[in-house]
Amino acid sequence: KSMAEAVAASGMADGALTPLGLPTGWSILVDERVVGTELIVVGAGLRKANLVIPGALMPMIPGAQVLTDLAQAVAF
């Protein structure tokens, strides 16, 4: 989808799409390490707002799929 289509379908602000409240049928890919994180910050659907939630809630979001090694670890 284009950004314009995603914004129209989700009702969220351009640049502020969040995994919370997406339309039915949209996939949300979650790295398993996120689930094991005590608290995470996700957008709230507006550019000026964020939410802090337990990582353990991510698999409960409709459309969420927890995957192993989705994100690559970066060593500094």
Chimera marker file (.cmm) of the C-alpha trace (Angstrom):
<marker_set name="trace">
<marker id="1" x="0.000" y="0.000" z="0.000" r="1" g="1" b="0" radius="0.5"/>
<marker id="2" x="1.074" y="3.565" z="-0.530" r="1" g="1" b="0" radius="0.5"/>
<marker id="3" x="1.339" y="5.863" z="2.492" r="1" g="1" b="0" radius="0.5"/>
<marker id="4" x="-1.787" y="7.701" z="1.358" r="1" g="1" b="0" radius="0.5"/>
<marker id="5" x="-3.716" y="4.412" z="1.169" r="1" g="1" b="0" radius="0.5"/>
<marker id="6" x="-2.414" y="3.306" z="4.580" r="1" g="1" b="0" radius="0.5"/>
<marker id="7" x="-3.399" y="6.620" z="6.187" r="1" g="1" b="0" radius="0.5"/>
<marker id="8" x="-6.862" y="6.517" z="4.617" r="1" g="1" b="0" radius="0.5"/>
<marker id="9" x="-7.465" y="2.885" z="5.616" r="1" g="1" b="0" radius="0.5"/>
<marker id="10" x="-6.159" y="3.241" z="9.177" r="1" g="1" b="0" radius="0.5"/>
<marker id="11" x="-7.422" y="6.720" z="10.061" r="1" g="1" b="0" radius="0.5"/>
<marker id="12" x="-4.019" y="7.475" z="11.591" r="1" g="1" b="0" radius="0.5"/>
<marker id="13" x="-1.745" y="10.403" z="10.851" r="1" g="1" b="0" radius="0.5"/>
<marker id="14" x="0.855" y="10.242" z="8.087" r="1" g="1" b="0" radius="0.5"/>
<marker id="15" x="4.120" y="9.224" z="9.744" r="1" g="1" b="0" radius="0.5"/>
<marker id="16" x="2.370" y="8.002" z="12.892" r="1" g="1" b="0" radius="0.5"/>
<marker id="17" x="0.991" y="4.593" z="11.970" r="1" g="1" b="0" radius="0.5"/>
<marker id="18" x="0.959" y="2.271" z="14.963" r="1" g="1" b="0" radius="0.5"/>
<marker id="19" x="0.350" y="-1.469" z="15.334" r="1" g="1" b="0" radius="0.5"/>
<marker id="20" x="-2.518" y="-0.692" z="17.703" r="1" g="1" b="0" radius="0.5"/>
<marker id="21" x="-5.896" y="-0.402" z="16.024" r="1" g="1" b="0" radius="0.5"/>
<marker id="22" x="-4.912" y="-1.338" z="12.481" r="1" g="1" b="0" radius="0.5"/>
<marker id="23" x="-7.651" y="-2.574" z="10.148" r="1" g="1" b="0" radius="0.5"/>
<marker id="24" x="-8.538" y="-6.264" z="10.261" r="1" g="1" b="0" radius="0.5"/>
<marker id="25" x="-6.283" y="-8.400" z="8.096" r="1" g="1" b="0" radius="0.5"/>
<marker id="26" x="-3.133" y="-6.276" z="8.389" r="1" g="1" b="0" radius="0.5"/>
<marker id="27" x="-0.103" y="-8.248" z="9.537" r="1" g="1" b="0" radius="0.5"/>
<marker id="28" x="2.116" y="-7.045" z="12.365" r="1" g="1" b="0" radius="0.5"/>
<marker id="29" x="5.513" y="-8.726" z="12.487" r="1" g="1" b="0" radius="0.5"/>
<marker id="30" x="7.044" y="-8.752" z="15.981" r="1" g="1" b="0" radius="0.5"/>
<marker id="31" x="10.554" y="-9.904" z="16.826" r="1" g="1" b="0" radius="0.5"/>
<marker id="32" x="10.447" y="-12.315" z="19.771" r="1" g="1" b="0" radius="0.5"/>
<marker id="33" x="12.888" y="-10.077" z="21.661" r="1" g="1" b="0" radius="0.5"/>
<marker id="34" x="10.239" y="-7.356" z="21.789" r="1" g="1" b="0" radius="0.5"/>
<marker id="35" x="7.910" y="-9.729" z="23.631" r="1" g="1" b="0" radius="0.5"/>
<marker id="36" x="10.605" y="-10.316" z="26.264" r="1" g="1" b="0" radius="0.5"/>
<marker id="37" x="11.169" y="-6.590" z="26.822" r="1" g="1" b="0" radius="0.5"/>
<marker id="38" x="9.652" y="-5.152" z="29.994" r="1" g="1" b="0" radius="0.5"/>
<marker id="39" x="8.363" y="-1.925" z="28.417" r="1" g="1" b="0" radius="0.5"/>
<marker id="40" x="8.256" y="-0.720" z="24.816" r="1" g="1" b="0" radius="0.5"/>
<marker id="41" x="7.239" y="2.568" z="23.221" r="1" g="1" b="0" radius="0.5"/>
<marker id="42" x="4.784" y="2.488" z="20.316" r="1" g="1" b="0" radius="0.5"/>
<marker id="43" x="3.087" y="5.283" z="18.460" r="1" g="1" b="0" radius="0.5"/>
<marker id="44" x="-0.432" y="6.278" z="19.375" r="1" g="1" b="0" radius="0.5"/>
<marker id="45" x="-1.597" y="7.094" z="15.841" r="1" g="1" b="0" radius="0.5"/>
<marker id="46" x="-0.754" y="10.789" z="16.212" r="1" g="1" b="0" radius="0.5"/>
<marker id="47" x="2.656" y="12.371" z="15.702" r="1" g="1" b="0" radius="0.5"/>
<marker id="48" x="2.504" y="14.045" z="19.101" r="1" g="1" b="0" radius="0.5"/>
<marker id="49" x="1.669" y="10.943" z="21.159" r="1" g="1" b="0" radius="0.5"/>
<marker id="50" x="3.275" y="7.650" z="22.137" r="1" g="1" b="0" radius="0.5"/>
<marker id="51" x="2.269" y="4.817" z="24.423" r="1" g="1" b="0" radius="0.5"/>
<marker id="52" x="4.419" y="2.791" z="26.821" r="1" g="1" b="0" radius="0.5"/>
<marker id="53" x="3.199" y="-0.809" z="27.069" r="1" g="1" b="0" radius="0.5"/>
<marker id="54" x="4.638" y="-4.129" z="28.260" r="1" g="1" b="0" radius="0.5"/>
<marker id="55" x="6.332" y="-6.015" z="25.420" r="1" g="1" b="0" radius="0.5"/>
<marker id="56" x="4.360" y="-9.099" z="26.483" r="1" g="1" b="0" radius="0.5"/>
<marker id="57" x="1.181" y="-7.453" z="25.116" r="1" g="1" b="0" radius="0.5"/>
<marker id="58" x="2.429" y="-7.390" z="21.507" r="1" g="1" b="0" radius="0.5"/>
<marker id="59" x="1.379" y="-10.974" z="20.662" r="1" g="1" b="0" radius="0.5"/>
<marker id="60" x="-2.157" y="-10.110" z="21.840" r="1" g="1" b="0" radius="0.5"/>
<marker id="61" x="-2.625" y="-7.413" z="19.205" r="1" g="1" b="0" radius="0.5"/>
<marker id="62" x="-4.842" y="-8.655" z="16.351" r="1" g="1" b="0" radius="0.5"/>
<marker id="63" x="-2.703" y="-9.603" z="13.359" r="1" g="1" b="0" radius="0.5"/>
<marker id="64" x="0.513" y="-9.934" z="15.393" r="1" g="1" b="0" radius="0.5"/>
<marker id="65" x="2.941" y="-12.683" z="14.376" r="1" g="1" b="0" radius="0.5"/>
<marker id="66" x="5.937" y="-13.286" z="16.643" r="1" g="1" b="0" radius="0.5"/>
<marker id="67" x="9.028" y="-14.321" z="14.687" r="1" g="1" b="0" radius="0.5"/>
<marker id="68" x="12.487" y="-15.443" z="15.738" r="1" g="1" b="0" radius="0.5"/>
<marker id="69" x="15.347" y="-13.189" z="14.651" r="1" g="1" b="0" radius="0.5"/>
<marker id="70" x="13.154" y="-10.801" z="12.672" r="1" g="1" b="0" radius="0.5"/>
<marker id="71" x="15.428" y="-7.943" z="13.681" r="1" g="1" b="0" radius="0.5"/>
<marker id="72" x="19.155" y="-8.314" z="13.308" r="1" g="1" b="0" radius="0.5"/>
<marker id="73" x="21.261" y="-7.529" z="16.361" r="1" g="1" b="0" radius="0.5"/>
<marker id="74" x="23.785" y="-4.780" z="15.789" r="1" g="1" b="0" radius="0.5"/>
<marker id="75" x="27.046" y="-4.719" z="17.712" r="1" g="1" b="0" radius="0.5"/>
<marker id="76" x="28.561" y="-1.311" z="18.412" r="1" g="1" b="0" radius="0.5"/>
<link id1="1" id2="2" r="1" g="1" b="0" radius="0.2"/>
<link id1="2" id2="3" r="1" g="1" b="0" radius="0.2"/>
<link id1="3" id2="4" r="1" g="1" b="0" radius="0.2"/>
<link id1="4" id2="5" r="1" g="1" b="0" radius="0.2"/>
<link id1="5" id2="6" r="1" g="1" b="0" radius="0.2"/>
<link id1="6" id2="7" r="1" g="1" b="0" radius="0.2"/>
<link id1="7" id2="8" r="1" g="1" b="0" radius="0.2"/>
<link id1="8" id2="9" r="1" g="1" b="0" radius="0.2"/>
<link id1="9" id2="10" r="1" g="1" b="0" radius="0.2"/>
<link id1="10" id2="11" r="1" g="1" b="0" radius="0.2"/>
<link id1="11" id2="12" r="1" g="1" b="0" radius="0.2"/>
<link id1="12" id2="13" r="1" g="1" b="0" radius="0.2"/>
<link id1="13" id2="14" r="1" g="1" b="0" radius="0.2"/>
<link id1="14" id2="15" r="1" g="1" b="0" radius="0.2"/>
<link id1="15" id2="16" r="1" g="1" b="0" radius="0.2"/>
<link id1="16" id2="17" r="1" g="1" b="0" radius="0.2"/>
<link id1="17" id2="18" r="1" g="1" b="0" radius="0.2"/>
<link id1="18" id2="19" r="1" g="1" b="0" radius="0.2"/>
<link id1="19" id2="20" r="1" g="1" b="0" radius="0.2"/>
<link id1="20" id2="21" r="1" g="1" b="0" radius="0.2"/>
<link id1="21" id2="22" r="1" g="1" b="0" radius="0.2"/>
<link id1="22" id2="23" r="1" g="1" b="0" radius="0.2"/>
<link id1="23" id2="24" r="1" g="1" b="0" radius="0.2"/>
<link id1="24" id2="25" r="1" g="1" b="0" radius="0.2"/>
<link id1="25" id2="26" r="1" g="1" b="0" radius="0.2"/>
<link id1="26" id2="27" r="1" g="1" b="0" radius="0.2"/>
<link id1="27" id2="28" r="1" g="1" b="0" radius="0.2"/>
<link id1="28" id2="29" r="1" g="1" b="0" radius="0.2"/>
<link id1="29" id2="30" r="1" g="1" b="0" radius="0.2"/>
<link id1="30" id2="31" r="1" g="1" b="0" radius="0.2"/>
<link id1="31" id2="32" r="1" g="1" b="0" radius="0.2"/>
<link id1="32" id2="33" r="1" g="1" b="0" radius="0.2"/>
<link id1="33" id2="34" r="1" g="1" b="0" radius="0.2"/>
<link id1="34" id2="35" r="1" g="1" b="0" radius="0.2"/>
<link id1="35" id2="36" r="1" g="1" b="0" radius="0.2"/>
<link id1="36" id2="37" r="1" g="1" b="0" radius="0.2"/>
<link id1="37" id2="38" r="1" g="1" b="0" radius="0.2"/>
<link id1="38" id2="39" r="1" g="1" b="0" radius="0.2"/>
<link id1="39" id2="40" r="1" g="1" b="0" radius="0.2"/>
<link id1="40" id2="41" r="1" g="1" b="0" radius="0.2"/>
<link id1="41" id2="42" r="1" g="1" b="0" radius="0.2"/>
<link id1="42" id2="43" r="1" g="1" b="0" radius="0.2"/>
<link id1="43" id2="44" r="1" g="1" b="0" radius="0.2"/>
<link id1="44" id2="45" r="1" g="1" b="0" radius="0.2"/>
<link id1="45" id2="46" r="1" g="1" b="0" radius="0.2"/>
<link id1="46" id2="47" r="1" g="1" b="0" radius="0.2"/>
<link id1="47" id2="48" r="1" g="1" b="0" radius="0.2"/>
<link id1="48" id2="49" r="1" g="1" b="0" radius="0.2"/>
<link id1="49" id2="50" r="1" g="1" b="0" radius="0.2"/>
<link id1="50" id2="51" r="1" g="1" b="0" radius="0.2"/>
<link id1="51" id2="52" r="1" g="1" b="0" radius="0.2"/>
<link id1="52" id2="53" r="1" g="1" b="0" radius="0.2"/>
<link id1="53" id2="54" r="1" g="1" b="0" radius="0.2"/>
<link id1="54" id2="55" r="1" g="1" b="0" radius="0.2"/>
<link id1="55" id2="56" r="1" g="1" b="0" radius="0.2"/>
<link id1="56" id2="57" r="1" g="1" b="0" radius="0.2"/>
<link id1="57" id2="58" r="1" g="1" b="0" radius="0.2"/>
<link id1="58" id2="59" r="1" g="1" b="0" radius="0.2"/>
<link id1="59" id2="60" r="1" g="1" b="0" radius="0.2"/>
<link id1="60" id2="61" r="1" g="1" b="0" radius="0.2"/>
<link id1="61" id2="62" r="1" g="1" b="0" radius="0.2"/>
<link id1="62" id2="63" r="1" g="1" b="0" radius="0.2"/>
<link id1="63" id2="64" r="1" g="1" b="0" radius="0.2"/>
<link id1="64" id2="65" r="1" g="1" b="0" radius="0.2"/>
<link id1="65" id2="66" r="1" g="1" b="0" radius="0.2"/>
<link id1="66" id2="67" r="1" g="1" b="0" radius="0.2"/>
<link id1="67" id2="68" r="1" g="1" b="0" radius="0.2"/>
<link id1="68" id2="69" r="1" g="1" b="0" radius="0.2"/>
<link id1="69" id2="70" r="1" g="1" b="0" radius="0.2"/>
<link id1="70" id2="71" r="1" g="1" b="0" radius="0.2"/>
<link id1="71" id2="72" r="1" g="1" b="0" radius="0.2"/>
<link id1="72" id2="73" r="1" g="1" b="0" radius="0.2"/>
<link id1="73" id2="74" r="1" g="1" b="0" radius="0.2"/>
<link id1="74" id2="75" r="1" g="1" b="0" radius="0.2"/>
<link id1="75" id2="76" r="1" g="1" b="0" radius="0.2"/>
</marker_set>
